[in-house]
Amino acid sequence: MKLDPKTDLTFTRTLNAPRALLWECWTTPEHIKNFFVPKPHSIEACEIDLRVGGKFNTTMNVEGNLMENEGVFLEIVEDERLVFTDTYSEGWKPAADPFMTAIVEFADDGNGGTTYTATARHRSPEARQNHENMGFYDGWGTVATQLEEYAQSLK
């Protein structure tokens, strides 16, 4: 995959947890609620139908405001790669104002941990810049830290 710095944001981090466990966290609604948004924000609800075209819906609580996000999975490679987007909702219904396509990748680091890469692809340079200004690196970095801590608590 060739990234375009004009429209894509990405970062890679090594997490101290096996990729199979991180995969389980990313693909199970009960687990998603424990790491998916930076605290003190929370996930109030999550629905996952883990198949291409299956739903990936979350309801975020941000300072008392509920934000519903509907999306679908575009690609699933077990224990390796999840691709999802809010460009469509279940049944391939187009979204009125899509935000991004996310790609989450997991690879063994050779030491029992996981090389974790999160990428957000946007429809325009302006949408990418808006996401960066919203705090992509801090927010997704915090989520990665929360994911690592939560996965370690499950060991």
C-alpha positions in Angstrom: 0.0 0.0 0.0 1.4 3.3 -1.0 0.5 6.1 1.4 -0.2 9.6 0.3 1.1 12.2 2.8 -1.5 14.7 1.5 -4.5 12.5 2.5 -3.2 9.8 4.9 -2.1 9.8 8.5 -0.3 6.9 10.0 1.8 5.8 13.0 3.5 2.6 14.1 4.2 1.5 17.6 5.4 -1.7 19.3 2.8 -3.0 21.8 3.7 -5.4 24.6 0.9 -7.9 23.9 0.6 -10.8 21.4 -1.2 -9.9 18.1 -3.8 -12.6 18.6 -4.9 -10.9 21.8 -4.9 -7.5 20.2 -6.9 -8.9 17.4 -9.5 -10.2 19.8 -9.7 -6.8 21.5 -10.3 -5.1 18.2 -12.9 -7.6 17.0 -15.0 -8.0 20.2 -17.6 -5.3 21.2 -17.1 -5.9 24.9 -13.3 -5.3 24.5 -13.7 -2.3 22.1 -15.5 -0.4 24.9 -12.3 -0.6 27.0 -9.8 1.2 24.7 -11.3 2.6 21.5 -11.6 6.3 22.5 -9.3 8.3 24.7 -10.5 8.4 28.3 -12.4 10.0 29.9 -14.5 9.6 26.7 -16.2 6.3 26.4 -17.9 3.8 24.0 -21.6 3.4 25.1 -22.4 0.8 22.4 -20.6 -1.3 19.8 -21.9 -3.7 17.1 -19.5 -5.8 15.1 -20.4 -8.2 12.3 -16.9 -9.4 11.4 -17.1 -10.0 7.7 -16.5 -7.9 4.6 -19.5 -5.6 4.3 -20.4 -6.3 8.0 -21.2 -3.5 10.3 -18.7 -1.8 12.6 -20.9 0.6 14.6 -20.0 2.5 17.7 -21.7 5.1 19.9 -19.2 7.4 21.6 -19.8 9.5 24.6 -17.8 12.7 24.4 -18.4 15.0 27.4 -22.0 13.8 27.6 -22.7 14.1 23.8 -23.5 10.8 22.1 -22.0 10.4 18.7 -23.1 7.5 16.5 -20.6 6.2 14.0 -21.8 3.6 11.5 -19.4 1.8 9.2 -18.5 -1.4 7.5 -15.5 -3.7 7.2 -13.8 -3.6 3.8 -11.0 -6.1 4.4 -10.3 -8.6 7.2 -7.2 -10.7 7.4 -7.4 -12.6 10.7 -4.7 -11.6 13.2 -3.1 -9.2 10.6 -5.3 -6.5 9.2 -8.6 -4.8 9.7 -9.9 -2.2 7.2 -13.1 -0.3 8.0 -14.8 2.9 6.8 -17.6 5.2 7.6 -18.0 5.9 3.9 -20.7 3.2 3.9 -23.0 1.7 6.5 -24.3 -1.9 6.4 -25.8 -2.8 3.1 -23.4 -0.5 1.3 -25.5 2.5 2.0 -23.4 5.6 1.3 -22.8 8.1 4.1 -23.8 11.7 3.7 -20.5 13.0 5.0 -17.8 10.3 5.3 -14.8 11.0 7.4 -12.2 8.3 6.8 -11.1 4.7 6.1 -9.0 3.1 8.9 -6.4 0.4 8.5 -5.2 -1.4 11.6 -2.3 -3.8 11.1 -0.7 -6.3 13.5 2.6 -8.1 13.0 4.7 -10.1 15.4 7.7 -8.1 16.6 9.8 -11.2 17.3 9.8 -10.7 21.1 6.3 -11.7 22.0 4.9 -8.2 21.2 3.2 -6.7 18.2 4.1 -4.1 15.7 0.9 -2.1 15.5 0.2 0.3 12.7 -2.8 2.6 12.5 -3.6 4.5 9.3 -6.4 6.9 8.5 -7.1 7.6 4.8 -9.1 10.7 4.0 -11.0 11.9 0.9 -9.1 15.2 0.7 -6.1 17.0 2.0 -8.5 19.3 4.0 -10.1 16.3 5.7 -6.7 14.9 6.5 -5.6 18.2 8.0 -8.8 18.5 10.0 -8.2 15.0 11.5 -4.6 15.9 12.3 -5.8 19.2 13.9 -8.3 17.2 15.9 -5.4 15.3 17.5 -4.9 12.2 15.4 -1.5 11.4 16.7 -2.3 12.1 20.4 -5.8 10.5 20.2 -4.8 7.3 18.3 -1.6 7.1 20.3 -3.6 7.2 23.5 -5.9 4.5 22.1 -2.8 2.4 21.4 -1.6 2.8 24.9 -5.1 2.0 26.3 -5.2 -1.1 24.0 -1.9 -2.3 25.3 -2.8 -1.8 28.9 -6.2 -3.5 28.5 -4.7 -6.4 26.6 -2.1 -6.9 29.3 -4.9 -7.0 31.9 -6.4 -10.0 30.0 -3.3 -12.1 30.0 
